[in-house]
Each structure stands twice: as structure tokens, then as C-alpha cells.
Amino acid sequence: MRISTARLVTEDDIMMIPIRQMTKKKYATVFKGKLYCPTAHCPAKLSFSSGKKGHYKTWRYSNHSPTCPYNLERDGVREIGSRDLQLAVNISKRHKQNALMRAYKSMVIGDQNLPGLDQNSTDIKNNRARRVKTKANESAQMTLFGGAIDEELAKIKGRKLLSRFVHELGPSDIGNNRIIKGYIKDIDYLESVAEIIIGYQNEEMTIVFEENFKNESLNKSYLNKFWAVKEWLNRQKSVSFIGVGEVRMAKDRRYELSVTMGTDFKVDGEDLYILARKLKAASLS
């Protein structure tokens, strides 16, 4: 889809750049990697396409927010990470982002609205029926695909991406990709990234962001933004964490989750980049 206006995001300002003001030279020397969807709070990156009818277009591996008018079904497979990770991701709005948000909603609902004495058996039965009905439709969409990528970049069948609370992790999860749910206990800054300690029911694990995270060009807008996690943690009594990545066993015999993309985790259901922008804007107002 052609987009006529881009949102320029820098550390100090946000401004709109109409397509008539853009040239191939300006884009290459000044704006490349700094342009985003014009829709407020949409994290999708844009690139510039020159020609007879110059226009902005969605960056190949970037996704719009579910409510963005530019959000379309986009298929494509990209392999990221090292040989040890061997993570193949289907780039579509119906995959990791929706899976993360569903996990977050289930976590919030599970903590706040557990079936109690005020919910009769009919309501519980109906809720279960709805879950069973939608599960089959969603399972094919909410899948993180493992294995080789075919030459035609076709979708690859794989196992469903499972979610786990921290205390539910077991030996069978090691080496596999999982959505992990818990509450943030602490954070340690490590240059441009951090290590986040999360826990649930007296069990803790570490969320790590390694060299492949820092070297990924699509993660530039997330580097040096982890201060927002600490600030948000200081403001709230409890802060939830949802993230997807490879589960590993660390040297201290504690589980850790290796996250490779900035869009692969949420803090209280919020994207880190957006959370940082909101906190910075609040501090300036």
C-alpha cells in the first residue's frame, strides 16, 4: 500500500514528512531507518520508493498495529539469529504480535477475573465452548514456524507456539521457542540493552538481549530504551512481562529467555519503544 506521509522519529522530536518533500538522496543520507507509519503509536517502519510516483511503503519486515488503517495481511518468511537459534518467523499480523497480546490478555484475565462463586456453571460452560471454537481457527495463525525455509518463501508448517508462566517451565521447553509470562522483579542495564528478571509463584528467570538483538537493524529504535522499564517499574506496584524467544538453561541452573527482536516482548502489554516515548512525553509536559 502506498503511503503519502511518514512520521520522522528522533530522540528529540517527532514530525511529519510529506512525500513531496522527500528525494532519493535525502532518504539515503538523512531519513533512512528513521521513518515510521503516520498513524499515532503505530510502530511500523517505512521506506522510500522513488520513481514516477514516489511513495512511502511499509518496511519489508515491519508490521503495523492491529488498529492501524495501513495494517494489511503480509506474508513472508525470514530467518533470524544464529544457527543455534534456527528461528524462522512468518511475518504476518496474525502471528507473533497477536499471540503475545492474547497471552497478555489471558494473563490479566486469569489474575483478575478467575471464575468464582458468582459465576454459574452455565457461564463457565459457554466460555469454554467459545474457547474451543476459536482455538482451532487461531492455532494455524498463531504459529511460530521452525525448520528450513523453502525457495518460494511459502508458509512452513510447524508446532504451535506454546505459552508458559515462569513456574511452568520444564526440561522439555529447553531449546524451544515459547511465550513466557511473568512479572518483572528487577532489571540490570547492560550498555544499550538489559537483563530483566521476571518471576511467578516463587520461581524466577532471566530475559536476555544478546549480540544478535543489538546487531539487528530493525532493533535500533529499541536500543537505549530499557530505562523505561525501570521507570515504569518504579511507578507501578506490579508490571507484567510477556515475551517470545528461545528457552535455555543458564550456568546458574536458572531458566533464561533469549529475545531476538524488539517487537517480541511487551511490558504491561506495551511495546518498549512506545512506552519510552510516552514516559518521555509525560516528563516534558
MIFI-280190 format. One record per atom (N, C-alpha, C, O): x, y, z; residue in one letter. Coordinates in pm, whole numbers, padded with zeros to 5 digits, always signed. Layout:
BEGIN
XYZa ...
This chain:
BEGIN
+00084-00119+00000m +00000+00000+00000m +00088+00125+00000m +00184+00134+00077m +00056+00221-00087r +00132+00345-00091r +00089+00438+00022r -00029+00453+00051r +00188+00500+00085i +00163+00590+00197i +00219+00728+00162i +00333+00738+00116i +00143+00831+00183s +00182+00965+00136s +00257+01048+00239s +00320+01148+00204s +00253+01008+00364t +00319+01083+00470t +00390+00988+00565t +00339+00880+00595t +00507+01027+00612a +00582+00947+00707a +00605+01026+00835a +00609+01149+00834a +00620+00955+00943r +00646+01016+01073r +00795+01001+01104r +00846+00890+01117r +00864+01113+01115l +01007+01113+01147l +01022+01109+01299l +00972+01197+01369l +01092+01008+01348v +01110+00992+01492v +01258+01002+01526v +01338+00922+01477v +01294+01099+01608t +01430+01113+01659t +01424+01116+01810t +01316+01110+01869t +01539+01125+01873e +01543+01128+02019e +01478+01254+02074e +01429+01254+02188e +01475+01360+01995d +01428+01489+02046d +01294+01534+01992d +01232+01624+02049d +01247+01474+01882d +01127+01530+01821d +01056+01427+01733d +01114+01324+01697d +00932+01456+01701i +00852+01379+01607i +00788+01478+01509i +00727+01576+01552i +00802+01453+01379m +00741+01542+01281m +00699+01463+01157m +00752+01356+01129m +00602+01518+01084m +00551+01453+00965m +00628+01500+00841m +00655+01619+00826m +00662+01406+00752i +00735+01436+00630i +00650+01394+00510i +00643+01275+00479i +00584+01490+00441p +00505+01456+00321p +00595+01401+00211p +00714+01433+00206p +00539+01319+00125i +00618+01257+00020i +00678+01360-00075i +00784+01336-00133i +00612+01474-00092r +00663+01577-00184r +00794+01638-00136r +00867+01697-00215r +00825+01623-00008q +00949+01678+00046q +01064+01578+00044q +01177+01612+00080q +01035+01455+00000m +01138+01351+00005m +01202+01330-00132m +01135+01334-00235m +01333+01308-00131t +01407+01272-00252t +01492+01149-00221t +01513+01114-00104t +01538+01086-00324k +01620+00966-00306k +01746+00996-00227k +01788+00917-00143k +01807+01112-00254k +01930+01150-00185k +01903+01182-00038k +01977+01139+00050k +01795+01257-00012k +01761+01291+00126k +01734+01165+00208k +01778+01152+00322k +01662+01072+00147y +01629+00948+00219y +01754+00870+00255y +01770+00824+00368y +01845+00856+00158a +01965+00776+00180a +02058+00838+00283a +02120+00766+00361a +02068+00970+00284t +02165+01038+00371t +02110+01082+00506t +02186+01096+00602t +01979+01104+00513v +01923+01161+00637v +01814+01076+00701v +01816+01055+00822v +01721+01026+00622f +01598+00971+00679f +01593+00818+00686f +01505+00765+00754f +01680+00749+00621k +01672+00603+00618k +01678+00544+00759k +01770+00574+00836k +01581+00461+00791g +01576+00397+00922g +01509+00479+01031g +01496+00432+01144g +01465+00602+00997k +01406+00691+01097k +01259+00723+01070k +01197+00800+01143k +01205+00663+00964l +01067+00695+00925l +00970+00587+00971l +00997+00467+00960l +00855+00633+01023y +00754+00541+01074y +00617+00575+01017y +00596+00681+00958y +00525+00482+01034c +00387+00500+00990c +00331+00629+01049c +00359+00660+01165c +00252+00705+00973p +00197+00831+01024p +00089+00812+01132p +00055+00908+01202p +00036+00692+01146t -00065+00666+01248t -00003+00674+01387t +00101+00612+01411t -00063+00748+01476a -00010+00767+01611a +00010+00633+01680a -00079+00547+01679a +00127+00615+01741h +00163+00498+01821h +00181+00370+01739h +00204+00264+01797h +00172+00377+01607c +00198+00259+01524c +00349+00241+01510c +00417+00335+01470c +00404+00123+01543p +00549+00103+01542p +00608+00065+01407p +00728+00044+01396p +00524+00055+01302a +00573+00009+01171a +00671+00108+01109a +00645+00228+01104a +00783+00058+01062k +00880+00142+00992k +00844+00153+00845k +00782+00064+00787k +00885+00267+00785l +00859+00291+00642l +00990+00308+00567l +01092+00348+00623l +00984+00277+00438s +01096+00304+00349s +01044+00390+00233s +00924+00401+00211s +01137+00449+00159f +01101+00538+00049f +01122+00467-00084f +01227+00407-00108f +01023+00477-00169s +01032+00420-00303s +01029+00534-00405s +00928+00603-00417s +01138+00553-00478s +01145+00661-00577s +01090+00612-00711s +01065+00492-00728s +01072+00702-00805g +01019+00667-00936g +00923+00774-00984g +00920+00884-00931g +00844+00739-01086k +00749+00836-01139k +00648+00880-01034k +00611+00998-01028k +00605+00788-00951k +00513+00819-00842k +00577+00777-00711k +00550+00669-00657k +00664+00864-00661g +00732+00834-00536g +00634+00815-00421g +00530+00882-00416g +00665+00724-00330h +00575+00698-00218h +00652+00629-00106h +00761+00576-00126h +00591+00631+00012y +00643+00553+00124y +00574+00418+00123y +00460+00405+00080y +00644+00318+00170k +00585+00185+00182k +00634+00120+00311k +00737+00158+00367k +00558+00023+00357t +00593-00046+00481t +00724-00122+00464t +00743-00195+00367t +00814-00103+00562w +00941-00174+00560w +00913-00324+00551w +00820-00373+00614w +00991-00395+00475r +00963-00535+00444r +00934-00621+00566r +00843-00705+00561r +01008-00604+00676y +00991-00690+00791y +00925-00619+00909y +00944-00658+01025y +00848-00516+00880s +00783-00439+00986s +00632-00458+00978s +00578-00477+00870s +00566-00451+01093n +00421-00470+01099n +00352-00350+01161n +00404-00289+01255n +00236-00317+01110h +00155-00210+01166h +00076-00262+01286h +00056-00382+01301h +00032-00171+01371s -00050-00210+01485s -00184-00262+01433s -00227-00224+01324s -00252-00348+01508p -00377-00409+01461p -00484-00308+01422p -00565-00336+01334p -00485-00190+01486t -00589-00091+01458t -00548+00011+01352t -00628+00098+01317t -00427+00001+01301c -00377+00097+01202c -00448+00075+01068c -00464-00039+01026c -00489+00182+00999p -00556+00166+00869p -00465+00109+00761p -00514+00063+00658p -00334+00113+00783y -00241+00056+00686y -00206-00089+00716y -00121-00149+00649y -00271-00145+00815n -00242-00282+00857n -00307-00381+00759n -00429-00393+00754n -00225-00450+00683l -00273-00548+00587l -00206-00681+00615l -00102-00688+00681l -00267-00788+00563e -00206-00921+00574e -00079-00924+00490e -00084-00901+00369e +00033-00953+00553r +00160-00954+00481r +00230-01087+00505r +00262-01121+00619r +00254-01161+00401d +00318-01290+00414d +00464-01281+00374d +00501-01199+00291d +00545-01366+00434g +00687-01369+00403g +00760-01434+00517g +00716-01425+00632g +00870-01500+00490v +00941-01571+00594v +01084-01521+00597v +01148-01503+00493v +01132-01500+00717r +01268-01452+00732r +01336-01530+00842r +01276-01554+00947r +01460-01572+00820e +01534-01644+00924e +01625-01546+00995e +01699-01472+00931e +01618-01545+01128i +01697-01453+01207i +01775-01530+01311i +01740-01643+01346i +01881-01469+01359g +01957-01532+01466g +02065-01624+01412g +02087-01632+01292g +02131-01695+01504s +02241-01783+01469s +02192-01922+01434s +02072-01951+01441s +02285-02009+01396r +02249-02146+01363r +02192-02217+01484r +02105-02304+01470r +02240-02180+01604d +02189-02244+01725d +02044-02209+01749d +01967-02290+01800d +02006-02086+01712l +01868-02043+01734l +01774-02102+01630l +01667-02153+01664l +01814-02095+01503q +01735-02151+01393q +01588-02116+01407q +01502-02203+01413q +01561-01987+01411l +01426-01937+01430l +01375-01881+01299l +01431-01784+01247l +01269-01939+01244a +01208-01888+01123a +01075-01826+01160a +00991-01890+01223a +01055-01700+01120v +00937-01626+01162v +00850-01593+01042v +00899-01538+00943v +00723-01626+01048n +00631-01587+00943n +00589-01444+00973n +00524-01418+01074n +00624-01350+00883i +00596-01210+00906i +00452-01181+00865i +00424-01161+00747i +00364-01178+00961s +00223-01154+00935s +00160-01097+01061s +00202-01129+01172s +00062-01012+01043k -00005-00953+01159k -00076-01057+01243k -00109-01031+01359k -00101-01174+01185r -00174-01279+01254r -00085-01376+01331r -00131-01482+01373r +00040-01340+01348h +00130-01433+01414h +00178-01383+01550h +00098-01373+01644h +00306-01353+01562k +00360-01330+01695k +00292-01218+01773k +00268-01233+01893k +00259-01106+01706q +00202-00994+01779q +00068-01028+01841q +00043-00996+01958q -00018-01092+01764n -00147-01131+01819n -00132-01239+01925n -00206-01242+02024n -00035-01329+01905a -00011-01433+02004a +00034-01372+02137a -00009-01415+02244a +00122-01271+02129l +00168-01204+02250l +00054-01133+02321l +00041-01140+02443l -00030-01063+02244m -00138-00989+02306m -00244-01082+02365m -00304-01051+02467m -00266-01197+02300r -00360-01293+02358r -00306-01349+02488r -00381-01370+02584r -00175-01373+02491a -00114-01423+02614a -00125-01319+02725a -00151-01353+02841a -00104-01192+02689y -00115-01085+02788y -00258-01075+02842y -00278-01064+02963y -00356-01079+02752k -00496-01070+02795k -00534-01187+02883k -00605-01170+02982k -00488-01308+02847s -00520-01425+02928s -00456-01415+03065s -00511-01463+03164s -00339-01353+03070m -00269-01335+03197m -00344-01238+03286m -00362-01263+03405m -00389-01125+03228v -00463-01026+03305v -00597-01081+03350v -00636-01064+03466v -00667-01147+03260i -00797-01204+03295i -00781-01313+03400i -00861-01324+03492i -00676-01394+03384g -00653-01502+03479g -00626-01452+03619g -00666-01514+03717g -00556-01336+03630d -00523-01282+03761d -00638-01203+03822d -00651-01198+03945d -00722-01142+03737q -00824-01052+03790q -00965-01108+03787q -01049-01069+03869q -00994-01198+03695n -01131-01245+03677n -01141-01397+03675n -01204-01455+03586n -01078-01462+03772l -01091-01606+03780l -01235-01643+03811l -01301-01574+03888l -01288-01754+03751p -01424-01795+03780p -01445-01814+03929p -01371-01889+03993p -01544-01749+03983g -01570-01755+04127g -01710-01802+04156g -01779-01855+04069g -01752-01782+04279l -01883-01828+04320l -01994-01753+04252l -02107-01802+04245l -01964-01631+04199d -02068-01552+04136d -02087-01587+03989d -02171-01529+03922d -02008-01682+03939q -02021-01723+03801q -02081-01862+03798q -02021-01958+03847q -02200-01874+03741n -02267-02003+03744n -02209-02100+03643n -02129-02062+03557n -02250-02227+03653s -02194-02332+03568s -02224-02311+03421s -02145-02350+03336s -02338-02248+03390t -02374-02223+03250t -02278-02125+03186t -02236-02144+03071t -02242-02017+03262d -02148-01919+03209d -02013-01983+03183d -01951-01958+03079d -01966-02065+03277i -01836-02130+03261i -01837-02222+03140i -01741-02226+03063i -01947-02298+03123k -01959-02389+03011k -01957-02315+02879k -01892-02358+02783k -02029-02201+02872n -02033-02122+02749n -01896-02064+02715n -01856-02061+02599n -01825-02018+02821n -01691-01963+02798n -01598-02069+02742n -01519-02042+02652n -01607-02191+02798r -01522-02300+02750r -01554-02334+02605r -01465-02362+02525r -01682-02332+02571a -01724-02364+02434a -01669-02262+02336a -01626-02298+02226a -01671-02133+02375r -01618-02029+02287r -01469-02046+02266r -01418-02025+02155r -01398-02085+02375r -01254-02103+02363r -01220-02219+02270r -01128-02210+02189r -01296-02329+02282v -01272-02445+02197v -01299-02411+02052v -01225-02454+01963v -01405-02333+02026k -01444-02297+01891k -01338-02212+01823k -01309-02231+01705k -01281-02116+01898t -01184-02025+01837t -01044-02082+01832t -00961-02038+01752t -01017-02181+01916k -00882-02233+01925k -00835-02294+01793k -00721-02274+01751k -00926-02369+01728a -00889-02434+01602a -00859-02332+01493a -00767-02351+01413a -00937-02222+01490n -00916-02119+01388n -00787-02044+01410n -00721-02003+01315n -00751-02026+01537e -00635-01942+01569e -00504-02020+01567e -00397-01962+01547e -00512-02153+01588s -00389-02229+01604s -00300-02222+01480s -00177-02218+01491s -00362-02222+01362a -00284-02215+01238a -00225-02077+01218a -00121-02063+01154a -00290-01974+01273q -00243-01837+01254q -00137-01800+01357q -00043-01728+01326q -00152-01849+01479m -00062-01811+01587m +00052-01911+01600m +00082-01956+01711m +00117-01945+01490t +00222-02047+01492t +00356-01983+01459t +00368-01906+01364t +00457-02016+01539l +00593-01975+01508l +00657-02094+01439l +00665-02202+01497l +00701-02075+01317f +00743-02187+01235f +00890-02218+01255f +00975-02129+01253f +00919-02347+01274g +01056-02393+01285g +01091-02476+01163g +01002-02533+01100g +01219-02485+01128g +01259-02566+01015g +01318-02483+00904g +01347-02365+00922g +01337-02544+00790a +01401-02476+00677a +01301-02388+00604a +01180-02409+00611a +01355-02290+00534i +01271-02201+00454i +01275-02249+00309i +01383-02270+00254i +01159-02267+00247d +01161-02315+00110d +01195-02201+00014d +01194-02084+00052d +01225-02236-00110e +01275-02138-00205e +01169-02037-00245e +01203-01926-00287e +01042-02072-00232e +00935-01983-00273e +00886-01896-00158e +00787-01824-00172e +00954-01903-00043l +00913-01828+00075l +00768-01860+00113l +00693-01772+00156l +00731-01984+00097a +00596-02027+00132a +00588-02049+00282a +00690-02059+00350a +00467-02057+00333k +00448-02083+00475k +00495-02225+00507k +00476-02316+00427k +00554-02241+00623i +00607-02370+00663i +00529-02418+00784i +00513-02345+00882i +00482-02539+00778k +00407-02594+00890k +00502-02624+01005k +00614-02670+00983k +00459-02598+01124g +00541-02625+01240g +00454-02642+01363g +00332-02642+01354g +00520-02655+01478r +00446-02675+01601r +00390-02542+01652r +00446-02435+01627r +00282-02553+01723k +00219-02433+01778k +00311-02368+01880k +00379-02437+01956k +00312-02238+01882l +00390-02162+01978l +00319-02166+02112l +00211-02108+02127l +00377-02233+02209l +00314-02253+02339l +00352-02141+02435l +00460-02083+02423l +00264-02112+02530s +00292-02011+02632s +00308-02079+02767s +00243-02179+02796s +00395-02021+02849r +00424-02076+02981r +00440-01962+03082r +00502-01860+03051r +00385-01980+03202f +00425-01895+03313f +00563-01943+03358f +00603-02056+03330f +00635-01857+03426v +00772-01890+03467v +00777-02021+03544v +00865-02104+03519v +00685-02041+03636h +00689-02160+03721h +00648-02288+03647h +00662-02398+03701h +00597-02273+03524e +00553-02390+03447e +00662-02447+03357e +00643-02553+03297e +00776-02379+03346l +00882-02425+03258l +00941-02557+03307l +00956-02580+03427l +00976-02643+03211g +01035-02772+03242g +01143-02807+03142g +01165-02733+03046g +01211-02919+03162p +01319-02961+03072p +01277-02970+02926p +01359-02945+02838p +01151-03004+02898s +01106-03018+02760s +01098-02884+02686s +01089-02881+02564s +01101-02772+02761d +01095-02640+02699d +01231-02589+02654d +01240-02499+02572d +01338-02648+02709i +01473-02602+02676i +01503-02624+02527i +01483-02733+02474i +01552-02519+02463g +01585-02527+02321g +01468-02500+02230g +01483-02501+02108g +01351-02475+02287n +01232-02448+02208n +01188-02303+02226n +01226-02236+02322n +01108-02256+02131n +01055-02120+02137n +00924-02120+02212n +00834-02199+02183n +00913-02032+02309r +00796-02025+02395r +00759-01879+02419r +00844-01790+02414r +00631-01856+02446i +00587-01728+02501i +00592-01742+02652i +00530-01832+02709i +00667-01655+02717i +00685-01661+02862i +00609-01548+02928i +00612-01434+02882i +00541-01581+03038k +00460-01484+03111k +00508-01476+03256k +00538-01577+03319k +00515-01354+03308g +00554-01335+03447g +00548-01188+03484g +00497-01106+03408g +00601-01156+03601y +00604-01018+03649y +00749-00975+03672y +00830-01051+03724y +00778-00852+03632i +00916-00802+03640i +00955-00778+03786i +00886-00710+03861i +01069-00837+03823k +01122-00822+03959k +01236-00720+03965k +01248-00645+04062k +01319-00719+03861d +01434-00627+03861d +01488-00618+03719d +01453-00698+03632d +01573-00520+03696i +01636-00501+03565i +01778-00451+03584i +01802-00362+03666i +01871-00507+03509d +02011-00465+03513d +02049-00414+03374d +02036-00486+03275d +02097-00289+03368y +02137-00231+03239y +02269-00290+03192y +02362-00307+03271y +02276-00322+03063l +02398-00372+03002l +02421-00294+02873l +02378-00335+02766l +02491-00181+02886e +02514-00092+02772e +02381-00049+02711e +02302+00018+02778e +02354-00085+02586s +02233-00038+02519s +02111-00125+02545s +02000-00091+02505s +02132-00239+02612v +02020-00330+02640v +02015-00356+02791v +02061-00274+02870v +01960-00470+02831a +01947-00500+02973a +01920-00648+02993a +01893-00721+02897a +01927-00691+03117e +01878-00822+03158e +01761-00798+03252e +01773-00722+03348e +01650-00862+03224i +01529-00842+03304i +01499-00969+03383i +01492-01078+03325i +01481-00955+03513i +01445-01068+03597i +01293-01069+03613i +01235-00970+03659i +01230-01179+03575i +01086-01191+03593i +01056-01313+03680i +01139-01404+03692i +00939-01314+03741g +00904-01426+03827g +00755-01452+03830g +00674-01370+03787g +00723-01568+03883y +00582-01604+03903y +00578-01721+04000y +00644-01823+03979y +00500-01706+04107q +00483-01810+04209q +00618-01863+04259q +00644-01983+04254q +00701-01772+04307n +00828-01804+04373n +00936-01861+04280n +01041-01905+04327n +00910-01862+04148e +01012-01903+04053e +01054-01783+03970e +00971-01700+03933e +01184-01773+03940e +01235-01660+03863e +01318-01708+03744e +01370-01820+03743e +01329-01620+03643m +01415-01648+03528m +01465-01515+03473m +01417-01409+03512m +01562-01521+03382t +01623-01401+03325t +01587-01387+03177t +01589-01484+03101t +01553-01265+03138i +01529-01233+02998i +01655-01166+02945i +01698-01064+02998i +01716-01223+02841v +01843-01170+02790v +01827-01117+02648v +01749-01170+02568v +01902-01012+02619f +01905-00950+02487f +02051-00947+02444f +02128-00862+02489f +02088-01038+02357e +02229-01061+02327e +02275-00987+02201e +02207-00897+02152e +02392-01026+02152e +02452-00955+02039e +02364-00956+01915e +02359-00858+01841e +02293-01068+01891n +02207-01073+01773n +02093-00974+01782n +02043-00927+01680n +02051-00941+01905f +01950-00838+01926f +02008-00701+01894f +01946-00621+01823f +02127-00674+01945k +02189-00543+01925k +02231-00520+01780k +02232-00407+01732k +02267-00627+01711n +02315-00613+01574n +02203-00612+01470n +02227-00580+01354n +02082-00645+01511e +01969-00645+01418e +01927-00501+01388e +01892-00426+01480e +01930-00463+01261s +01900-00324+01223s +01758-00282+01262s +01735-00165+01292s +01664-00375+01262l +01526-00341+01296l +01509-00311+01445l +01403-00264+01487l +01611-00338+01525n +01602-00315+01669n +01663-00182+01713n +01669-00153+01832n +01709-00101+01618k +01777+00024+01655k +01690+00114+01742k +01740+00181+01833k +01561+00117+01714s +01473+00206+01791s +01447+00154+01933s +01385+00224+02014s +01494+00033+01963y +01474-00024+02097y +01599-00013+02184y +01591-00023+02307y +01713+00007+02121l +01837+00020+02198l +01833+00147+02281l +01780+00250+02238l +01889+00140+02401n +01893+00253+02495n +01754+00300+02538n +01737+00415+02579n +01655+00212+02529k +01520+00246+02574k +01480+00169+02700k +01369+00186+02751k +01568+00084+02751f +01532-00003+02863f +01518+00073+02995f +01469+00017+03093f +01560+00200+02997w +01536+00282+03115w +01387+00293+03142w +01346+00310+03257w +01306+00284+03036a +01161+00297+03051a +01103+00184+03135a +01005+00204+03206a +01164+00065+03126v +01118-00048+03207v +01139-00018+03355v +01052-00042+03438v +01259+00034+03387k +01290+00067+03526k +01200+00177+03578k +01150+00169+03690k +01179+00280+03498e +01093+00391+03541e +00949+00344+03561e +00884+00383+03658e +00901+00261+03470w +00764+00211+03483w +00751+00120+03605w +00648+00120+03673w +00855+00044+03631l +00856-00044+03748l +00853+00037+03878l +00793-00006+03976l +00916+00153+03878n +00914+00240+03996n +00778+00305+04018n +00745+00344+04130n +00698+00316+03911r +00568+00381+03921r +00455+00286+03958r +00354+00328+04015r +00472+00158+03924q +00362+00063+03939q +00393-00039+04049q +00509-00070+04076q +00288-00091+04110k +00306-00194+04212k +00352-00325+04150k +00436-00395+04206k +00298-00358+04035s +00339-00480+03963s +00337-00450+03813s +00250-00380+03764s +00436-00506+03742v +00450-00484+03598v +00463-00620+03531v +00553-00698+03564v +00374-00649+03438s +00377-00778+03370s +00476-00779+03254s +00508-00675+03197s +00523-00897+03222f +00613-00918+03108f +00562-01035+03026f +00531-01142+03079f +00553-01013+02895i +00521-01119+02800i +00627-01115+02692i +00652-01010+02634i +00691-01228+02664g +00794-01228+02561g +00806-01362+02493g +00773-01466+02550g +00854-01360+02369v +00874-01484+02293v +01020-01497+02255v +01083-01399+02214v +01072-01616+02267g +01211-01641+02233g +01247-01784+02265g +01160-01868+02289g +01378-01812+02264e +01426-01947+02291e +01453-01964+02440e +01522-01883+02502e +01399-02069+02497v +01421-02102+02639v +01552-02179+02652v +01577-02274+02578v +01636-02136+02747r +01764-02203+02769r +01787-02221+02918r +01718-02161+03001r +01884-02304+02951m +01926-02322+03090m +02058-02251+03109m +02157-02283+03042m +02061-02153+03200a +02182-02075+03224a +02280-02153+03312a +02246-02259+03365a +02401-02099+03327k +02503-02166+03408k +02464-02177+03554k +02508-02270+03623k +02381-02083+03602d +02337-02090+03741d +02217-02182+03759d +02152-02181+03864d +02187-02263+03655r +02078-02360+03657r +01941-02294+03665r +01844-02355+03710r +01935-02169+03621r +01807-02099+03614r +01770-02080+03468r +01857-02058+03383r +01642-02088+03439y +01597-02071+03301y +01620-01927+03256y +01614-01834+03336y +01646-01910+03126e +01654-01778+03066e +01586-01781+02930e +01576-01886+02866e +01538-01665+02888l +01472-01649+02759l +01553-01553+02674l +01577-01439+02715l +01596-01597+02558s +01671-01512+02466s +01575-01449+02367s +01514-01520+02286s +01561-01317+02372v +01473-01242+02284v +01556-01181+02172v +01660-01122+02197v +01510-01197+02047t +01590-01151+01934t +01537-01026+01865t +01611-00959+01794t +01409-00991+01886m +01350-00875+01820m +01283-00784+01922m +01225-00832+02020m +01290-00654+01899g +01230-00558+01991g +01079-00571+02001g +01020-00537+02104g +01017-00620+01895t +00872-00636+01895t +00828-00766+01960t +00708-00794+01968t +00923-00847+02007d +00891-00979+02060d +00863-00981+02211d +00852-01088+02270d +00851-00865+02272f +00815-00863+02414f +00733-00739+02445f +00742-00638+02376f +00653-00749+02550k +00566-00640+02593k +00582-00618+02744k +00599-00712+02821k +00576-00492+02783v +00580-00453+02925v +00443-00398+02961v +00405-00292+02912v +00371-00468+03045d +00231-00433+03074d +00151-00419+02944d +00066-00331+02931d +00178-00507+02851g +00108-00507+02723g +00151-00399+02626g +00090-00382+02520g +00257-00325+02660e +00302-00211+02579e +00436-00241+02513e +00524-00303+02573e +00450-00197+02389d +00577-00204+02319d +00678-00112+02387d +00643-00001+02426d +00803-00158+02402l +00905-00080+02474l +00926+00057+02412l +00937+00156+02485l +00933+00064+02280y +00955+00192+02213y +00842+00290+02246y +00867+00406+02278y +00719+00242+02237i +00604+00328+02263i +00600+00369+02410i +00568+00483+02442i +00633+00276+02500l +00636+00307+02643l +00738+00417+02672l +00710+00510+02748l +00856+00406+02610a +00960+00507+02630a +00916+00644+02580a +00941+00745+02645a +00850+00647+02463r +00802+00773+02408r +00697+00837+02498r +00698+00958+02519r +00607+00755+02552k +00502+00807+02639k +00561+00865+02768k +00521+00972+02812k +00657+00794+02827l +00718+00841+02951l +00798+00970+02927l +00798+01060+03011l +00866+00976+02814k +00943+01097+02783k +00851+01215+02759k +00879+01326+02806k +00741+01191+02686a +00645+01299+02661a +00582+01347+02790a +00559+01467+02807a +00553+01255+02882a +00494+01291+03010a +00589+01376+03094a +00547+01468+03164a +00719+01344+03085s +00817+01419+03163s +00836+01561+03112s +00875+01651+03187s +00807+01582+02983l +00825+01714+02922l +00700+01801+02934l +00705+01923+02915l +00586+01737+02965s +00461+01814+02972s +00447+01884+03107s +00347+01953+03130s 
